[in-house]
Amino acid sequence: MTAPSAVMLAIAVCAAGAVICLLASRSKAAAGWLSFATVALSSGLVLLASTRVLMGGHDLPESYLALPSLGSDLRVHVDGLSAVFLALVAAVALLAALYSVSYMRHYKEYGVGRYYPYFLLFIGGMYGILTTTDLMFFFFVFWQLMTLPSFALIRYENRKRENVAASNRYLIMMEAACALVVVSAALLGRGGTLQEAGLARYDFDSIAAAMPGLLGAAPGVVALGFGLMLVGFGIKAGIWPFGQMWLPDAHPAAPSPVSALLSGVMIKTGVYGLMRTFFWLVPAEALPLYPAAAWGGTLAALGALTLFVGTAQALRQEQTKRLLAFSSIGQVGYIVLGMGAALALTGRADSGGEVAALAALALYGALFHTANHAAFKSLLFLNAGSVLRATDAQDLNRLGGLMRFMPVTAVTALIASLSIAGVPLLSGFASKWAIYVSTFLGSGVAGYLAICGVIAVLTGALTLALFMKFFGTAFLSRTSELAARCAERGPMEADWLMQIPQLALAAVCVVLGVAPVTAYRALEAALAQSGSGLAPLFGRPLAGSPEAVLPWVPLEVLGGQAVMAPVAAAAVLAVLLMVSVKISRLGAAPRRASEVWLCGYAVESEAHRYVAANLYGEVNKRFRWLGGASRAHSPASGGWSGEASQGRDAT
């Protein structure tokens, strides 16, 4: 079976499974397991197609349906780039489906007939949008297949006004994004020599083939078309300022497994669209006519602004899922910054081979961070879902001391928190390191990249503070009254169906952190199997090099580029640990345990516990002008009736 055929079969399986789950929706358990079986089959097909391509089995696009009157035909193509994104969707969808089996049983007031069918169609829509080459009719069809089910999932708890409002805003933004991309395709499709029998062609390959002539004859049309693509796919990806318009409300409103899909992989379809536009739509031979440096500078600036603003706004949040949603905006900023640096340096590749290698490193970093974010952000939303199931609360001010009651969830949340913060020996550091290196070393030919790199490093410190707040207030500190009451009712830890996805994603964060060479080799293979556009400039920078990636090399240099070596990082951390232990013992006094002393006149109570609202007050005051204020909440109603929305927890 060819890769395109496997993807089309996976989409058909999702559609058929949606019908079957609807018929079986009276039983939550039966519908859940049928949904999981459907996702397992479709994910298996997609992973098979992706593996086939990454191992060198490149297949030509396959046509299934032609609409000549519309200039569109359903041509499915799986190359190296789409294989990477398909694999991410398939893996996260499989884990989210398994997590849903147990999680959705806890909804007392809502059935699953409005969950599992939409869940499966949503996944099928993402498979379609990542593989169709048409930018007009069939792009519109798959975009709707992705958007409308996710809209229904966001408003799953439709008795809550805030969820309905969030879903409506999401739908408006997604339809606007779709319209912008289609208008751009219409401009580019009619602007070049794309006529066949008097009809314009709107598929990706036809536009790319006409791009050299279009860049020479009508550069203004190309600039307008690319600008519309930037805004359209930027809305989907959540870059500033568009992400703030929909993402922080939509992601928390959805059930937690859907939040993991939305933040972990759905917004990456916007990243995919940006990469396709700026790196694959322009053939390598048209590079002299392509203002790559200008577009790269624009993307780099937007990326730096997005990562700083999104993270600073996340620092102000006191609700678990709203905090994670704002954080997703910031993490997308790192990806866009890496893309911008790669494009800017590609436009200056005439400066020497070292600049071209830096450009490759930046793109590798962007793709690597895309995969990492899919892992640790999906994990964090599942962690938040487990906490919500156990406590009926998203409010960090009411949580505390959960580590003693939910050790598995706590450990996996700690791994995810350290990874997203960029702590060495975890996956987030490895991908951020590549972006840092490319921006700082690339500043020799594009000075503004150093400024972007400094912003990224400083924002990394904010991210660490952010997840110290998330993890510390939820799982550490003294046990809150809410946690104590919940513990009295019975075990709080998630069951094994919810633990397995969390443990699997945590393992990915660790493995890619201690063996980043695995990711670099996979991305190398992916770009080598993406032979169109500018991909040949990036596809084989690591292959055949005498300085092969060796995990024991302290600081590997490939074409002048520094690639993070885990053993070197571990050695540095070990030395620092020994030094800190030695210093701490120089003047150490005997340690003793005693009761908390509250000035001798007050007893210990909930009012004397540090909570999220007590943290980073001065920092948040300085960043107040950025917006994204934490919202006030009303008390939660009794009983776990489903997803505790932003409006249910008392602060």
N, C-alpha and C positions, 0 to 999 in steps of 0.2 A: 504494500500500500504506500502510495506517495504521501509526502508531508501535507500538501494541500487537501488531498482526499481525506486524510486522517482528521484534519481540522474541521472540514465540512461535516464529517460523520459525528465529531464531537458536538458540534452545534445542533445537529439533528437529535442526538441523544439527549441533550439538555432540553430541547423543545418537547420531545416525547415524555421525558421524565417529569416535566412541569404538568402535563396533562394527567399522568398517573398519580402524582402527588396530590393534585387537586381532588381526584376521585377518592383517594385514601385519607383525606384530611380530617375525617372524623376522629381518627386515632392519631394522636400526636406522635406516639412512638413509631407506629407503622410509617407515617409520612416522613418522619425524620430519617429512619433507616433507608427507605426508598430513595430519599434525596441524597443521602450519603452514597448509596450504591450508584446512583446516576452520576454524581460528581466523580466518584472513583473511576468509573468507566470512561467518562469524557476526559478527565485529567490524565488517565493512562494513555489515551489516544494522542492527546496534545503533547505530553512528555515524550512519547515515542517519536512524534514528528520533530520535536525540537532536538532530541538527541540525534536523530538521523541527520539533520542539517548540520549540527555542530561537529559531528564526526566526519563531515565531508560529503555527505550524500545530498548535494544540492539539487533540488528539483525545479524545473521550469514552472512558471505560473500556469494554472489550469483554469479554463473558462467553463462556466456552468450555465450561464444565461446571458443573452445579449439583448440590449434595448437600443438599437441603432438610432431610433428617433430621438432618444435622450442623450446620445453620445456616451452611453454607459454600458458596461457589461460586468458581470460578476466574475472577476478573475481573482483567484485566491493564490497568494504567493507567500511562502515561508522562507525567508532568508535568515542570515545569522542574527540580525538585529531583532526581527520579529520573534525568532526562536527564543531569545533571552526573555523578552517580555511575556511571551506565551508560557514559558516555564514558570515564571513568577506567579502569574495568575493561576495556573493549574495547581501549584503547590499550596499557595495560601487558600485557595478555594477548597481544596481537599481537607485541610485542617479546620477551616471555618465550618465546613459541613459536619465534620465529626463533633466539633464543639457544640454545634446547634442541636444535635440530637438530645442532649441532656439539658442544655440551657433553655430551650423553648418550652420544656415541660412546665416551667415555673410560671408561665403566663396563665393567670387564672381567668382573666376577663377577655382574652383574645384567643381566637383559634389560629391554626396554622395554615388554613386554606388561603390566607392572604400573605403567607410568608414563603413557604417552600417553592410554590410555582414561580413566584417572582424572583426568588433567590437563584433558581436554575436558569431562568431567562436572562437575568443580569449577567451571569457567568458566560452564557452563550454569546451575548452581545459583545462582551469584551473580546472573546475569541475572534469574532467577526471583524471588529474595528481594527484589530492588530494585523489582519491578514488581507483584507480587501485592498486592491490596487485602485479601485474607482474612488474618485473624490467628489462625486456628484450623487447620483441616485442611491447606489448601494452603500456608499458612505452614510448617507442620510438614514437608510433603513437600519443599518447596524448601530448607528448612534442612538436611534430611538429605542432599539432593542436593549441597549445598555442603559439609557436614561429613564425610560418610563417605568421599568420594573424597580430600579433603584429609587425613583421618586415614590413608588408605592411602599417600598420597604422603609424609607425614612419616615413616612406618615403611618407606619404600622399601628402605633398607638394613636389613632386618629381622634380619640376623645379628648386629647390634650391640645389646646389651642396653639401652644408654642410649637408643637411638632408639626401641625398642619401649616403654620406660617413658615417654618423652616423648610418644609418640603416644597411649598409653593415658590419660595425664593430660589431654591435649588433648581426647580424646573425652569424658571424664567432664565436663569443664568446659563443653564446647559443648552437651552434652545437658542439663546443668543449666540453662544459659542459655535453651535452647529451652523447657524446662518452665516456667520463670519467666514468659516472655513469653506462653505459651499460657494459663497460669493467670490472668495479668493480663487477657488478652482475655476469658476466661470471666467474671471479676468485672465488668468494665466492660460486657460484652455483656448480662449478666443484670441489671445494676443499674439500667439506664435503661428507658425506654419503647421497647424494641426488639422487641416481639412482633409477629410476622407469622404468622397462622394458628396461634398458640400456640407458635411456635418462636422462640428467641432468634436474633439476627443478630450474627455476630462479624466482619463486614467493617469496614474502617476507616471508610468513609463513614457507615455506620449508627451506629457508636459516636460519631463526631464530631457527627452530627446530634442525638444524644441528650445530648451533653455539657452543654449549658446547663442542662437540667432536672436532670441528675445532679449537677452542681456545687451546685445549690441544694438538692436533696433529700437527697443522700447524699455530702457532701464527704469523709467518711472512706473510703468505697469508692474514690473517685477518688484520694485520697492513697495508699491501699494499692496500687491498680492501677499508678499512676505509679511508686511505689517499686519494685515488682517489675520494671517495664520498665527502670528505671534500673539495677538490679542485673543483669538479664538481658542487656540490650544493652551494659552496662558491662563484663561479662565478655568479650563478643565484641570490644569495642573495646580492651580491655587496660588499663582505668583501675585505679588503685591501690584496693585491694590485690589485685584479682583477676588483673591482668595478670601479676604476679610468680608466680602459681601455675602458669602453663602456657606463657606466651609465650617466655621466655628459653631454654627447652629445646626447644620445638617448632620454632621458626623455624630454628635452626642445624642441626637434625637433617635437615631436608628438603633435597633437591637445590637448588642456588642459584637456578635459575629459579622454582622453587616458593616459595622464601623471598622472592623479589621480589614474587610475587603475594600471599603471606600477609601480609607487612608493608606492601606498597604499597597493596593494595586490599581484601583480605579483611577486615582489622580495620576498614576504613571502612564495612563493612555495619553494624557496631555503632554507629558515628557516625551513619550514616543513620537507624538505628532511634531513636536518642536525639533527633535533629532532628524526625523524624516525630512522636514522642510529645509532646515539649514545645512544639513550634511549630506543628504541623499538626493535632493531634488536638483542639485547643480552638479553636472559631470565634472570630473577632474580636469578635462581639457578646457573647460570654461572658467577655471579659477582666475586667470588674469583679468577677466571681465567682471568677476564677482566681488563686490565690496565686503569681503569676508571680515576684514579688520573692523569695519564700522559696525556690522551686525554683531560681531563678537563683543565689541565694547558695550553695545546696548544690552546684550544678554548678561554680560558680567556685572554691569551696574545694577540691572534689575535683580540679578541673583543676590548680590551683596545686600541690597536694600531689603529684599524679601526675607533673607535669613536673619537679618538683624531685627526688623520690625516684628516678624512673626514670633521670634523667640522672646523679645522684650514684652510683647503682649501676653504670651503664654505665662510669663513670670507673674503676672497680675492675677491669674485665675486661681480659684479655690475649689472648682469642681473637677473631678478626675478626667472625665472625657472631654470637657471643654478645654482643659489645659492641654491634653494630648492633641486635640484638633488644631489649636493655635501652633503647637509645636510642629505639626506636619507642614504648615506653611513655611516655617523656618528651615526645616530639613530639605524641602524642595528648593529653597534658595541655594543650598550647597550644590545641588545637582545642576541648577541653571548656571551658577557661577563656573562650575567645571566645564559645561558646554561652551559658555562665553569665552573662557580662557582658551579652550581648544580652537575655537573658530578664529579668535583674534590672532593667535599664534600661527594658525594655518595661513592667514592672510599675509603674514610676514615670514613665511617659510623660506623666502629667498635670502634671508639673513644667515642661513646656514643649517646644517643637519641637526645641530643641537636644538634649534628652535622647533624644527619639525618633530623631533623626539619629545620635546616638552608638550607640544600640541597633542601628541598621541597619549602622553601620560595624563593630561587633563581630561581627555575624553574617556580614558579608562577609569579615571577617578569618578567621573560623573556616572558612568554605567555601574561601577562597583557600588557607589553609594545608593543608586537606585535599588539594587538588589538588597543591600543592607537595610535600607529603610523599610522595604517590604517585610523583612524579617522582624526587626526589633519594634517597629511601630504596630504591626499586626499583633505581636506578642503583648505589647503594652495595653492595647485595647482589650485583648482577651483577659489580661490580668485585671483590668478595671471591671470587666464583666463578672469575673469571679468574685471580686469584692462586692459588687453591687448585688449579686445573687445572695451573698452571705449576710449583708448588712442592710440592704434596701436603701443604700445611701451612696451618693456621689460626692457629698460635701466633705472635703478634706478636714474641715474644722471639727467634724463629728467623728472622724476616724482616728485610730491610734492603737499601737500595740498589737496589730493583726498578725505579726510574724509568729507569735507563740501559738496562734490558732490556725494559721494558714501557711505552714512552712514551705510547701511546694510552690504555691503562688508567690510567696515572698521572695524565694531564691530566684525564681525565673524573672520576677519583676526587677530584682537587683541586677541581674545579668543584662536585661534589656536597658535599664536605666544607665548603667555604666557604658554600655555599647553606644547608645545614642549620644551620650556626653563625650564620646571620643577618648575613653580611657584605654591606654595601651593594652595589648593582648586581647582585645575584643574587636569585633568587625568594624565598628564605626570609626575607630582610630585609623585603621588601615586605609579606608577609602578617603577620609578627610586628609590624611597625610599626603596622598597623591595630589589632591587639589591644592593644599598649602604649597607644596614644592613647586608645582607648575605655575602658580601665581607669583610666588616670590622670585624664582629663577627666570620666569618669563618677563619680569618687569624691565629687563634690560632692553627689550624691544617694544614693550607696551607698558609704560610707567604706571598707568592707573591700576594695573593688576596687583601691584604691591599694596595699594590702598585697599583694594578688595580683599586681598589676603589678610591684611591686618584686621579688617572688620570680621572676617571669618574666624580668625583665631580668638579675638575678644568675645565673639558670640559663642564660641565653644565654651568659654568660661561661664557665660550666662546659662548655657544649656546644662552645665554641670550643677550650677546653683538651682536651676529649675527642677532637675530630677532628684536633687537632695531634698527639695521641698516635697515632691511627689512621693518618693519612697519613704523619707523620714517621717512625714506626718501621718502617712497611712499605715506603715508597717512597724516603725520604731516608736520611740517615745513611750510615755506611760499609757497603759490601756485606757481607752476612753470608756465612758459610761455606756455608749451605744454598743461597742465591741463586747463589753462584759455582759450586757443583756442578751446579745445574740449568742454568745458562747453558752449561756445558761440553757438556751433552747435546744442545743445539740451541736454536733460537729459542724464547723464552718468551712472546712476545706472543700474545694471542688472535688467532684467525683472523678474517676479515672478517665471518663470520656472527655472531660474538660481539662484534665491534667496532661494527657498525651500531646495535644497540640501545643500547649505551653512548653513542655519539655523539649519537643522537637524543634521549635523555633529558637529556644534558648541554646540548644546544641549547635544550631546553625551560626548563631552569634559568636559562639566560642570557636568553632572550627574555622570559620573565615577570619577570625582574629589571629589565631595561632598559625594558620596556614593560608595566608592571602594569595600565595602562589596558585592555589586551586582556582580562585576567582580570576586571576590574571590570565591563566591559561585558557579558561573557558571563554573569557571575553576576547582573547586573541583569536581563538577559533571562530567565534561569532563574527568578528570583523573580517576575518579572512574569507568567510562565506557570504559576505555582503559586498559583492564586487562592483556595485554601481555607485554613482555619486562620488563623494570624496573619500569613501571607505577605503579604496586602495592605498591612500596615504597613511592609514592607521592600522591596516590589517595585520602586518607582520613585523612590528617593531621588536618583538621579543624572540622571534623564532630564529634558530640557527646561530644565536649569539654565543661566542665563547664564554661570555659572562652569564651563563644560564642561571636562572633563579635558584639559588641554593639557600635553604632556610638557615644554614649556619653561618652564612656570610654576614658580618656585622652591618654593613651598609652597602648594598649592591648598587652598582652604577651601570645603567644601560643607556648608552648613547648620551652620557652626561647626566642622566636622571637618577635621583635618589628614590629608591623604593623601600618602604618600611620592611625591616627584617625582624621577625618576632623574637628570635633568640637574643638579638642585640637589645631590643626593648626590655626583654625579661631580665637580662644581665644588669642593665641600668637600674631597673626597679629594685632588683635584689640588693644592689649596692646601697641605694638610697634607703631601703628598709633597714639594713644593718646599721647605717650611720644614724638614722633616727632612733633606733633602739638603744644604741650606745649613748647618744646624747641624753635620752630620757632617763637613763640609769645613773648619770653622773651625779645628780643632786636629788635623787629620788628619795622621798620620805615613805615611811610605812603606810600601806593602804589599809583602810578600814571601811566597813559598810555601816551606814546609819540611816535613820529616817530623815526625810526631807525636812529642813528647818525653814519655816516661813515666818521669820522675824519674831518667833516666839508667841504670836498671838492669833494665828490662824491655823486651821486644820487643812490638810491636803484635800482638794476637791477638784471638780472639773474646771472650775474657774481659774485654777492655778496651773493649768496644763498648757504648754506651748502648742499653738495650733497654726494652721496655714496663714491665717490673717495676721499673725505676729511676725512673719518672716519678710525680710527685704522691703520693709516699709519705706525707707529712704530711697532705695533704688527705684521702687515703683513710683514714688513721688516724682523723681527726675524724669521718668519715662511716661508720665501721665499724658503728655501732649501727643503721644503716638496712638492713643485710643485703645480699644479692646478692654474696657473696664470689666472687672468681675461683676456679675449680676447678682442682685438680691434674690432670695429664694423664700418660698413659703414652706411651712412645715409639711412633711410627708404624711400622706394618709396611711392609715393602718393597713398592714398586710402587703405582701409582695405580689402585686398584680401584674408585674412586667417590668419594663425598663423604667427606672426612676429617672425622670427627665430633669433638665436643668432647674425646673421650677418646683421641685419637691422637697429639697433639703433645707432645713433651717441653718442659718449661719450663726 
